[in-house]
Amino acid sequence: MGLLDWFKRQPRTAITAERWASTLAGLPFLDEKEFSTAGGLELSDEICISIAAQGCLPILKLGLSAYRDWLGIVVYADQFVVPRQIADENGVVHEYDDVLSGEAWEGGPLIISWHDVQLAGAGYNVVIHEFAHKLDMLNGEADGMPALHSGLTEEEWIAVFSAAYQDFCRRLDDGEETLIDPYAGDDPAEFFAVFSESFFELPEVVDREYPALYALLKRYYLQDPLARLKRQRSGVTP
Ligand SMILES: [Zn+2]
């Protein structure tokens, strides 16, 4: 299926201005990245364009160079199993299997489940999540602080980000059920990835619960998904 056929097959109402811009931004991305599949999945234009369009939404303003340090995207049909080893305090190594919908390797490819890519919406977006990890890794180990552009300082990032992270962890410790995926409480890297996902998918929730963090992410991504949502709701074409 060619690119134009694919566009024609998409429901018209689903193509918002930012979705369209993101799809167009994804075209050079398709040239730069190498897609491959695993587990017998057949690669299609639909898979590549869908991942490119969602993956390019976060970097619409940052530019494609924000994804410069890596090349490959490996797509599985569904969730995949990663064998892990962990040593306990006695030095005994335990082996277990992790079932994942996506994983970003530092200095390596991004791995993703096509089934989960298609589940995007209502706060969940595995593509944005994994690509956010890649942004985080651009300045070294994933630690919740991506490479900052000149509009932001490390001090203000740490201040706002840490306060929000600590508050979110406290709410989880209190047994609160959160609208934002509790996986964000795992560590600062997951907090950044999950809140990036929510920033684009649930901007109202992030802005209401963590206005300072919303403002910080808005300045980092140079986008305002909440304003965009309000414009769409009022019927004004962005
Ligand atoms: Zn993650």
Residues whose N, C-alpha, C, O or C-beta is under 5 A from the ligand:
A	BS01	ZN	E190 A193
